[in-house]
Amino acid sequence: MATQLQDIQPGVSPTQHPPLAGSLRKTEPKRLTLSLLVAMVVGSMIGSGIFSLPQNMAASAGAGAILIGWLITGVGMLSLALVYQTLSNRQPALDNGVFAYARALGGNFLSFNSAWGYWISAWIGNVSYLVILFAALSYFFPQFGEGNNKAAIAGASVVLWSLHWMVLRGMRAAARVNALTTVAKIVPLLLFIGFVIAAFQRETFMVDFWGTPALGSTLDQVKSTMLVTVWVFIGIEGANVFSARAAERANVGRATVIGFVITLLLLIAVSLLSLGILKQPELAALKNPSMAGVLQAAAGPWGAVLISIGLIISVGGALLAWTLLAAESVFTPAKEKVMPPSLGVESARGVPAHALWLTNGCIQLFLLLTLYSSASYLALISLATSMILLPYLLSSLYALKMTWQGETYAGHRALQVRDLAIALIASLYCVWLLYAAGPKYMLLSALLYAPGSLIYLGTLKAREGQPLSGPETGLLIIIWAAAAYAGWMLWSGALTL
């Protein structure tokens, strides 16, 4: 998930809102070279997920299935990155990314659901950040347990509202925190990889290469890795937010690809090399952040301390960046009157205050729910990832429609065919992700999408908009039917978070 503080939010033109403190104003020279852009792309994608990756992947898959999972993810997420880059370059008038592309594809109700799903994914992701933050702190303060007991939730609440008040005061302090996160995440990762390579045991890596019978078939194992691999790349859609800073605009696309490859290699190295230090069952049993346990096994107790400290600082920046992104994702639709207009209110300091209060209020509520449901970090990231699958799919389908119809491609047939193929791969990948997520998280997602439709209908009535069209009514019925079924399953105990 993105942890680089984004001065200009994805899909929001610099003229829409006052620039954040520390942001690049239009009058300043464009100085970012290719190497600096690559560094920013890598920083925007590396978040807390990589620190828990060894356990998250090994929990339900062997080394062979993990390799296949990374291959699928590599192709799929690269195609998705190229889709967002293509849409940014060819549809510069469409602001606010996942919201605008869904709107261009199927109208207001579809775009509302895209923005709603993205917003929920962002703040549930922050709940998972708070859980993993206090799980890391438990290395030093054992009373925090797995990050979801009473002491941890109380501490998480203090952190949440401290960040809230800091954001309301402006972005200067936020920029300082975010500057620390870049070093905090990269240095421990490089040290981890170096020490784990030195301690790597081929025999350990090859034990039960295709997994134990308890893990199921290879296909089942590959499917189980999908939500985890998508989680660590969430934020890839925001990579082009740095285009306004580029010395050459063509470097934005190159940086997206290069940054993606670097991030992919780091993620693969962490997840696979760990299987050469501890066997799959041992990795699966590790407490998160599991990189700490792996490095402790490879290099001694100081390794766990290093990873825990690096994660604590890194997640602090991630919480801040994604709180802003979550608030922004409902702020812009509100300005377009697709969401309640009150969410489009800005403070005197240029902060979307009402959207921020709503976002952090939902985080607080969900923190309390995790206390009573004992929801784990892995369950939370699976739910957050499932919520973002619809926005990703709608963006890919819009790119597919645009390239199929040849919009903006007059006289460039070869380029159109190439981009059409990329959009097709991205769309198929998103459909595969929905299948891999399985019915559990799709049903839980429906429970979160359903209340949003009531908000949309209320907004529609308030602005005297047109009634839902036939397809929109059909989508509404599907959402509520799935939500009703999920509610019944939760009540009967057949479905849990």
Secondary structure, 3 states (H helix, E strand, C coil): CCCCCCCCCCCCCCCCCCCCCCCCCCCCCCCECHHHHHHHHHHHHCCCHHHHHHHHHHCCCCHHHHHHHHHHHHHHHHHHHHHHHHHHHHCCCCCCHHHHHHHHHHCHHHHHHHHHHHHHHHHHHHHHHHHHHHHHHCCCCHHHCCCCCHHHHHHHHHHHHHHHHHHHHCCHHHHHHHHHHHHHHHHHHHHHHHHHHHHCCHHHHHCCCCCCHHHCCHHHHHHHHHHHHHHCCCCHHHHHHHHHHECCCHHHHHHHHHHHHHHHHHHHHHHHHHHHCCCHHHHHCCCCCHHHHHHHHHHCHHHHHHHHHHHHHHHHHHHHHHHHHHHHHHHHHHHCCCCCHHHHCCCCCCCCHHHHHHHHHHHHHHHHHHHHHCCCHHHHHHHHHHHHHHHHHHHHHHHHHHHHHCCCCCCCHHHHHHHHHHHHHHHHHHHHHHHHHHHHHHHHHHHHHHHHHHHHHHHHHHCCCCCCCHHHHHHHHHHHHHHHHHHHHHHHCCCCC
